[in-house]
Amino acid sequence: MLANDRGTATGLLAKLPGDGPWIACLPGVPHEMKAMAERLIARLPDLVPGLRVPAVRELWLAGLGESAVQELIPGLLSEAEPMVGITVSDTGHMTIRAVGRPAQIARRLAPYRKPLQPWLLPAPGLAPSLIHLLTKKKQTIATAESCTVGQVAALLGGVPGASAVLTGGIVAYTPQAKQSLLGVDPDLIARDGVVSAACARAMAEGARQRLGVDVAIATTGFAGPGGGTTADPVGTVYLAVAHPRGVAQRRITGAGERQRVQQRAATAALQLAWEALTGRSC
């Protein structure tokens, strides 16, 4: 039996008679399975003498779809020597993963870097890449969120080492909160509305000033299922990033349930911040 310290379902490890293989059965709940698999992997050299553990290398990128990557690099995917595959994440980035011998992986991945350079990330994801970049530049960041209700801050704060750069976040959901917490001009709200490019900009600038940071990310929009206008239907979100060189802004739209709109907006906000700070398009 394999102990499970993350849940109640135990695992099973068995060896068939003679020279038969080892068989491991692990729970299907992802976080339970992952923890048990990591412990089991550490035992594999003892269980299987002479086992050669493959090396794994990854490239992370944002701003390209899977088909576009394969157009840039024909014949990218392979099943052996080394194995190469693509994984797309809901948090806005893509991973090219190579598994095999170190020398094989080095030869395979080296030619990819030049054509993919405009989209490569220094860390596995947009949030980790922003934390990495800001730490290197010794700059700080904060958020001012309405429709995403703290999800941008949560993505940043989920990265180890975020405390070096993440100062805080303000969830200003109502017009009154936007005015009192972020200093958004009530005349601006009366003229342009809270779901507008002008309001997103004012939120970002207000957060940057009031929290004393170098970079501030703001979101405001209609997450649904109600609300929206003819000009800005449900799914419309305005984003802004205030930084030392100015303010970057973007309007995104997309159908979907409320949680999906919020998740997409939080990811797009990180993409905009990455572009604003690096000058590289996502």
KARAQUI-V496685 format. One record per residue. N is the residue number from 1. RES is the residue in one letter. PHI is phi as a letter, one per 20 degrees, with the letter a starting at -180 (* if undefined). BURIAL is # if it has 16 or more other ideal C-beta (glycine too) atoms within 10 Angstrom, else .. D_CENTER is the distance of its C-alpha to the mean C-alpha in whole Angstrom. Layout:
n:res:phi:burial:d_center
N:RES:PHI:BURIAL:D_CENTER
N:RES:PHI:BURIAL:D_CENTER
This chain:
n:res:phi:burial:d_center
1:M:*:.:36
2:L:d:#:33
3:A:f:.:32
4:N:c:#:29
5:D:e:.:28
6:R:d:.:25
7:G:a:.:27
8:T:d:.:30
9:A:e:.:30
10:T:f:.:32
11:G:d:#:31
12:L:c:.:34
13:L:c:.:35
14:A:b:.:38
15:K:c:.:40
16:L:f:.:42
17:P:g:.:46
18:G:m:.:47
19:D:e:.:44
20:G:f:.:42
21:P:f:.:38
22:W:f:.:36
23:I:c:.:35
24:A:d:#:32
25:C:d:.:31
26:L:d:#:28
27:P:g:#:26
28:G:e:.:24
29:V:f:.:22
30:P:g:.:19
31:H:f:.:18
32:E:f:#:22
33:M:f:#:22
34:K:f:.:20
35:A:f:#:22
36:M:f:#:25
37:A:f:.:24
38:E:f:.:23
39:R:f:.:27
40:L:f:#:28
41:I:g:.:27
42:A:f:.:29
43:R:e:.:32
44:L:g:.:32
45:P:g:.:34
46:D:f:.:37
47:L:f:.:37
48:V:c:.:37
49:P:g:.:39
50:G:n:.:38
51:L:f:.:34
52:R:e:.:32
53:V:f:.:29
54:P:f:.:27
55:A:e:.:24
56:V:c:.:21
57:R:c:#:19
58:E:c:.:15
59:L:d:#:14
60:W:d:#:11
61:L:b:#:11
62:A:b:#:9
63:G:o:#:12
64:L:c:#:14
65:G:e:.:15
66:E:f:.:16
67:S:f:.:20
68:A:f:.:20
69:V:f:#:19
70:Q:f:.:22
71:E:f:.:24
72:L:f:.:23
73:I:c:.:24
74:P:g:.:26
75:G:m:.:27
76:L:f:#:23
77:L:f:.:23
78:S:b:.:26
79:E:d:.:27
80:A:b:.:29
81:E:l:.:29
82:P:e:#:27
83:M:f:#:24
84:V:c:#:21
85:G:b:.:19
86:I:c:.:16
87:T:c:.:13
88:V:d:.:11
89:S:d:.:7
90:D:f:.:7
91:T:e:#:3
92:G:n:#:5
93:H:c:#:6
94:M:c:#:9
95:T:d:#:11
96:I:e:#:15
97:R:d:#:17
98:A:d:#:20
99:V:c:#:23
100:G:r:#:26
101:R:e:.:29
102:P:g:.:27
103:A:f:.:30
104:Q:f:#:29
105:I:f:#:25
106:A:g:.:26
107:R:f:.:28
108:R:f:#:26
109:L:e:#:23
110:A:g:.:24
111:P:f:.:25
112:Y:f:#:22
113:R:f:.:21
114:K:f:.:23
115:P:f:.:22
116:L:e:#:18
117:Q:g:.:19
118:P:f:.:18
119:W:d:#:14
120:L:f:#:14
121:L:d:#:11
122:P:e:.:13
123:A:b:.:10
124:P:f:#:8
125:G:p:#:5
126:L:f:#:5
127:A:f:#:5
128:P:f:#:7
129:S:f:#:9
130:L:f:#:10
131:I:f:#:11
132:H:g:#:13
133:L:f:#:14
134:L:f:#:16
135:T:f:.:17
136:K:f:.:19
137:K:e:.:20
138:K:l:.:21
139:Q:d:.:20
140:T:d:#:18
141:I:b:#:16
142:A:b:#:16
143:T:c:#:16
144:A:c:#:18
145:E:c:#:17
146:S:d:#:19
147:C:f:#:18
148:T:e:#:15
149:V:l:.:17
150:G:n:#:14
151:Q:f:#:11
152:V:f:#:10
153:A:f:#:12
154:A:f:.:11
155:L:f:#:7
156:L:f:#:9
157:G:f:#:11
158:G:f:.:10
159:V:e:#:10
160:P:g:.:13
161:G:n:.:15
162:A:f:#:14
163:S:f:.:17
164:A:f:.:18
165:V:c:#:17
166:L:e:#:16
167:T:e:#:19
168:G:r:.:18
169:G:b:#:18
170:I:c:#:20
171:V:e:.:20
172:A:d:#:23
173:Y:e:.:23
174:T:e:.:27
175:P:g:#:29
176:Q:f:.:31
177:A:f:.:28
178:K:f:#:26
179:Q:f:#:30
180:S:f:.:30
181:L:e:#:27
182:L:d:#:26
183:G:m:.:29
184:V:f:#:29
185:D:f:.:32
186:P:f:.:34
187:D:f:.:35
188:L:f:#:32
189:I:f:#:31
190:A:f:.:34
191:R:e:.:34
192:D:d:#:31
193:G:n:#:29
194:V:f:#:26
195:V:d:#:24
196:S:a:#:25
197:A:f:#:24
198:A:f:#:26
199:C:f:#:25
200:A:g:#:21
201:R:f:#:23
202:A:f:#:25
203:M:f:#:22
204:A:f:#:20
205:E:f:#:24
206:G:f:#:25
207:A:f:#:22
208:R:f:#:22
209:Q:f:.:26
210:R:f:#:26
211:L:e:#:24
212:G:m:.:25
213:V:d:#:22
214:D:e:#:21
215:V:c:#:18
216:A:c:#:17
217:I:d:#:15
218:A:c:#:17
219:T:c:#:16
220:T:b:#:19
221:G:a:#:20
222:F:d:#:22
223:A:e:#:20
224:G:n:#:23
225:P:f:.:25
226:G:e:.:27
227:G:n:.:28
228:G:n:#:27
229:T:c:.:30
230:T:f:.:31
231:A:f:.:29
232:D:c:#:26
233:P:f:.:26
234:V:g:#:23
235:G:o:#:20
236:T:e:#:20
237:V:c:#:18
238:Y:d:#:19
239:L:c:#:16
240:A:b:#:18
241:V:c:#:17
242:A:e:#:20
243:H:b:#:20
244:P:g:.:23
245:R:d:.:24
246:G:q:.:24
247:V:c:#:22
248:A:e:#:19
249:Q:c:#:19
250:R:b:#:18
251:R:d:.:19
252:I:c:#:17
253:T:c:.:19
254:G:r:.:19
255:A:f:.:20
256:G:q:.:19
257:E:f:.:20
258:R:g:.:19
259:Q:f:.:16
260:R:f:.:14
261:V:f:#:15
262:Q:f:#:13
263:Q:f:#:10
264:R:f:#:10
265:A:f:#:12
266:A:f:#:9
267:T:f:#:6
268:A:f:#:10
269:A:f:#:10
270:L:f:#:8
271:Q:f:#:9
272:L:f:#:12
273:A:f:#:12
274:W:f:#:11
275:E:f:#:14
276:A:f:#:16
277:L:e:#:16
278:T:d:.:17
279:G:m:.:18
280:R:d:.:17
281:S:f:.:16
282:C:d:#:13
